[in-house]
């Protein structure tokens, strides 16, 4: 995947553009989440997100993305044991499944990228638990996105939350710098040691994305050459926010303000869409 070498420090104007890209991306992701229910196809979810990007004049960061062949959709959608990079299509959601949706938007050359995993109807306790732990690990990582901290502090916080709850983090795929390109330096794995790695500076923007496995952390790629699955076929979950380091603490660029939250009406998911670190889980 193309990656910009060297860490890009964004100025106030650039952060503003990234905030707008993140806001629109959050609305697109919210539209897809709102459409989740038994019987809906993964292509239907993709279409809901695509319509929001179109309405707001944003370009998809995913469609046409280079890989084994250009990615064909504006979202990646994964079910159950599928971890990342799933291609939307004719598959219909079933009660009791979990679905991960990842979306990227480009506004005036800057990218917003976010993802979340949700239940399809009622799910078993173990499925809900991996969703909850993965979200908590993302919020714990965001909390460490502060000037003077190290990237290893972020990674270690994610890993500790996941492993202390009996799950594993994937090794092959990582969080990443983001800005004019979807994948920039630095890479921020979901595992690491406190006090190591790059020192965080104001203006750095990173997409944190814990990818969590119920079983072992090994993965494989399906025949479509995009979809990554857990090798043992156990459940996975995936959350992501684009976050800026600022002098006042972490700023979640893919969050929504209260007015937008009220408008979309996804009360159950407000903790994610608001990027709130300390709100009690709903």
C-alpha positions as CSV (number, residue, x, y, z in Angstrom):
1,X,0.0,0.0,0.0
2,X,1.3,3.5,-0.7
3,X,2.8,5.1,2.4
4,X,4.2,8.6,2.8
5,X,7.7,8.5,4.3
6,X,8.4,10.8,7.2
7,X,5.9,12.1,9.8
8,X,3.7,14.9,8.5
9,X,2.9,17.6,11.0
10,X,-0.4,19.3,10.2
11,X,-1.0,23.0,10.6
12,X,-4.3,24.6,11.8
13,X,-5.7,24.8,8.3
14,X,-4.8,21.2,7.5
15,X,-6.3,20.0,10.8
16,X,-9.5,21.8,9.9
17,X,-9.7,20.0,6.6
18,X,-9.1,16.7,8.3
19,X,-11.8,17.5,10.8
20,X,-14.2,18.1,8.0
21,X,-13.2,14.9,6.2
22,X,-13.6,13.1,9.6
23,X,-17.0,14.6,10.2
24,X,-18.3,13.5,6.8
25,X,-16.8,10.1,7.2
26,X,-18.5,9.7,10.5
27,X,-21.8,10.6,9.0
28,X,-21.2,8.0,6.2
29,X,-20.3,5.3,8.7
30,X,-23.3,6.2,10.8
31,X,-25.6,5.8,7.8
32,X,-24.2,2.3,7.2
33,X,-24.6,1.4,10.9
34,X,-28.2,2.6,10.9
35,X,-29.0,0.2,8.0
36,X,-27.7,-2.8,9.9
37,X,-30.4,-5.4,10.5
38,X,-31.2,-9.0,9.5
39,X,-31.8,-9.5,5.8
40,X,-29.9,-6.5,4.6
41,X,-27.0,-7.1,2.2
42,X,-23.5,-5.8,2.8
43,X,-23.9,-4.0,-0.6
44,X,-26.9,-2.2,0.9
45,X,-24.7,-0.9,3.8
46,X,-22.0,0.2,1.3
47,X,-24.7,2.1,-0.7
48,X,-25.9,3.9,2.4
49,X,-22.3,5.2,3.1
50,X,-21.7,6.0,-0.5
51,X,-24.8,8.2,-0.7
52,X,-23.6,10.3,2.3
53,X,-20.2,10.8,0.6
54,X,-21.9,11.8,-2.6
55,X,-24.3,14.2,-0.9
56,X,-21.4,16.0,0.9
57,X,-19.1,16.1,-2.1
58,X,-16.5,13.9,-0.6
59,X,-14.4,11.3,-2.4
60,X,-14.0,7.8,-1.2
61,X,-10.6,7.0,0.2
62,X,-11.3,3.2,-0.4
63,X,-12.8,2.9,-3.9
64,X,-10.1,2.2,-6.4
65,X,-7.5,1.8,-3.6
66,X,-4.5,-0.2,-5.1
67,X,-4.0,-3.8,-4.0
68,X,-4.3,-7.1,-5.7
69,X,-6.8,-5.2,-7.8
70,X,-8.5,-1.8,-7.2
71,X,-10.8,-2.0,-4.3
72,X,-14.4,-1.9,-5.7
73,X,-16.4,-0.2,-2.9
74,X,-16.5,2.8,-0.5
75,X,-16.5,0.6,2.6
76,X,-14.9,-2.6,3.7
77,X,-17.4,-4.8,5.5
78,X,-16.6,-7.9,7.5
79,X,-18.7,-10.5,9.3
80,X,-17.8,-12.6,12.3
81,X,-14.4,-14.2,11.6
82,X,-13.6,-11.7,8.9
83,X,-11.2,-9.1,10.3
84,X,-10.6,-6.3,7.7
85,X,-10.8,-5.5,3.9
86,X,-14.0,-7.4,3.2
87,X,-15.7,-6.6,-0.1
88,X,-19.4,-5.6,0.1
89,X,-21.7,-7.8,-2.0
90,X,-24.8,-10.0,-2.0
91,X,-24.3,-11.6,1.4
92,X,-27.2,-10.9,3.7
93,X,-26.8,-10.2,7.4
94,X,-28.3,-12.7,9.8
95,X,-29.5,-12.4,13.4
96,X,-26.7,-13.0,15.9
97,X,-23.8,-12.0,13.6
98,X,-21.5,-9.2,14.2
99,X,-20.5,-6.8,11.4
100,X,-17.4,-4.5,11.1
101,X,-17.7,-1.5,8.8
102,X,-14.7,0.7,7.8
103,X,-15.0,3.8,5.7
104,X,-12.7,6.5,4.4
105,X,-13.5,10.0,3.0
106,X,-11.3,12.6,1.3
107,X,-12.1,16.3,1.5
108,X,-9.8,18.8,-0.3
109,X,-7.0,16.2,-0.4
110,X,-7.2,15.1,3.3
111,X,-8.4,11.8,4.6
112,X,-10.7,10.8,7.5
113,X,-10.9,7.1,8.3
114,X,-13.0,5.3,10.9
115,X,-14.5,1.9,11.6
116,X,-16.7,0.1,14.1
117,X,-18.2,-3.3,14.9
118,X,-21.8,-3.8,15.8
119,X,-24.3,-6.6,16.5
120,X,-26.9,-7.7,14.0
121,X,-30.0,-8.0,16.2
122,X,-29.4,-10.0,19.4
123,X,-26.0,-11.6,19.8
124,X,-24.5,-14.0,22.3
125,X,-22.6,-12.6,25.3
126,X,-19.2,-13.5,23.9
127,X,-19.9,-11.6,20.7
128,X,-21.0,-8.5,22.6
129,X,-18.0,-8.8,24.9
130,X,-15.4,-8.7,22.1
131,X,-17.2,-5.6,20.6
132,X,-17.1,-3.8,24.0
133,X,-13.5,-4.7,24.8
134,X,-12.3,-3.6,21.3
135,X,-14.0,-0.2,21.7
136,X,-12.6,0.2,25.2
137,X,-9.1,-0.5,23.9
138,X,-9.5,2.1,21.2
139,X,-10.5,4.7,23.8
140,X,-7.6,3.7,26.0
141,X,-5.2,4.2,23.1
142,X,-6.7,7.6,22.3
143,X,-6.2,8.7,25.9
144,X,-2.4,8.2,25.4
145,X,-2.3,10.4,22.3
146,X,-0.7,13.4,24.1
147,X,2.2,15.6,23.5
148,X,5.4,14.0,24.9
149,X,4.0,10.5,25.1
150,X,5.5,7.8,22.9
151,X,3.8,5.7,20.2
152,X,4.6,2.7,22.3
153,X,2.5,4.1,25.2
154,X,-0.5,4.1,22.8
155,X,0.2,0.6,21.6
156,X,0.8,-0.8,25.1
157,X,-2.5,0.7,26.3
158,X,-4.4,-1.0,23.5
159,X,-2.7,-4.3,24.1
160,X,-3.2,-4.3,27.8
161,X,-6.9,-3.7,27.6
162,X,-7.3,-6.5,25.0
163,X,-5.1,-9.1,26.6
164,X,-6.3,-8.4,30.2
165,X,-9.8,-9.3,28.9
166,X,-8.7,-12.6,27.4
167,X,-8.4,-11.6,23.7
168,X,-5.5,-11.1,21.3
169,X,-4.4,-8.3,18.9
170,X,-3.5,-9.0,15.3
171,X,0.2,-8.6,14.5
172,X,0.2,-8.2,10.7
173,X,-2.0,-5.0,10.5
174,X,-1.5,-1.8,12.4
175,X,-2.7,1.7,13.0
176,X,-1.1,4.4,10.9
177,X,-0.3,8.0,10.3
178,X,-2.9,9.6,8.1
179,X,-3.3,12.9,6.2
180,X,-2.9,13.6,2.5
181,X,-2.6,9.8,2.2
182,X,-4.6,7.2,4.0
183,X,-1.4,5.4,5.0
184,X,1.5,7.6,6.2
185,X,4.2,7.2,8.9
186,X,4.3,6.3,11.7
187,X,2.9,2.8,12.0
188,X,1.3,2.3,15.4
189,X,0.8,-1.4,16.2
190,X,-1.8,-2.6,18.6
191,X,1.0,-4.1,20.8
192,X,4.1,-2.5,22.3
193,X,6.0,-1.3,25.3
194,X,5.5,1.9,27.2
195,X,8.3,4.4,26.8
196,X,9.3,3.2,23.4
197,X,8.7,4.4,19.8
198,X,8.3,7.9,18.4
199,X,7.6,10.9,20.6
200,X,4.2,12.3,19.9
201,X,4.1,16.0,18.8
202,X,1.3,18.4,18.3
203,X,0.0,18.2,14.7
204,X,0.6,14.5,14.3
205,X,-2.5,12.7,13.1
206,X,-2.9,8.9,13.5
207,X,-5.6,6.4,12.7
208,X,-5.7,4.1,15.7
209,X,-7.5,0.8,14.9
210,X,-7.4,-2.1,17.3
211,X,-8.1,-5.3,15.5
212,X,-9.0,-8.0,18.1
213,X,-9.2,-11.7,17.9
214,X,-11.2,-14.1,20.1
215,X,-8.7,-16.9,19.4
216,X,-5.1,-16.9,18.2
217,X,-3.8,-13.8,16.4
218,X,-2.9,-15.5,13.1
219,X,-4.8,-14.4,10.0
220,X,-5.1,-15.5,6.4
221,X,-6.5,-14.0,3.2
222,X,-9.5,-15.3,1.3
223,X,-9.7,-16.2,-2.3
224,X,-10.9,-12.7,-3.3
225,X,-7.3,-11.6,-2.3
226,X,-8.6,-8.7,-0.1
227,X,-10.6,-10.2,2.8
228,X,-8.5,-11.0,5.9
229,X,-9.9,-13.6,8.3
230,X,-8.9,-15.2,11.5
231,X,-7.1,-18.4,10.8
232,X,-9.0,-20.3,13.5
233,X,-12.3,-18.9,12.2
234,X,-13.1,-17.4,15.6
235,X,-14.7,-14.0,16.1
236,X,-12.9,-10.7,15.4
237,X,-13.8,-7.1,16.0
238,X,-12.4,-3.8,14.7
239,X,-12.7,-0.2,15.7
240,X,-10.9,2.9,14.4
241,X,-10.8,6.7,14.8
242,X,-8.6,9.3,13.2
243,X,-7.0,11.3,16.1
244,X,-4.9,14.4,16.2
245,X,-2.3,15.2,18.9
246,X,-2.9,18.7,20.2
247,X,-1.5,20.8,23.0
248,X,-4.8,20.4,24.8
249,X,-4.9,16.6,24.4
250,X,-6.2,14.1,21.9
251,X,-8.7,15.4,19.3
252,X,-10.9,12.7,17.7
253,X,-11.3,14.0,14.1
254,X,-13.8,11.3,13.2
255,X,-16.2,12.3,16.0
256,X,-19.5,14.2,15.6
257,X,-20.8,17.2,17.5
258,X,-23.9,17.0,19.7
259,X,-26.1,18.5,17.0
260,X,-25.0,15.9,14.5
261,X,-25.5,13.1,17.1
262,X,-29.0,14.3,17.8
263,X,-29.7,14.4,14.0
264,X,-28.6,10.8,13.3
265,X,-30.4,9.4,16.3
266,X,-27.9,6.5,16.9
267,X,-28.1,6.9,20.7
268,X,-26.9,3.3,21.3
269,X,-23.6,4.2,19.5
270,X,-23.1,7.8,20.7
271,X,-20.1,6.8,22.8
272,X,-18.2,5.9,19.7
273,X,-19.4,8.7,17.4
274,X,-18.8,11.3,20.0
275,X,-15.3,9.9,20.6
276,X,-16.0,10.2,24.4
277,X,-13.3,8.6,26.5
278,X,-15.0,8.5,29.9
279,X,-18.7,8.1,29.2
280,X,-20.4,5.1,30.7
281,X,-21.1,2.5,28.1
282,X,-24.7,2.5,26.9
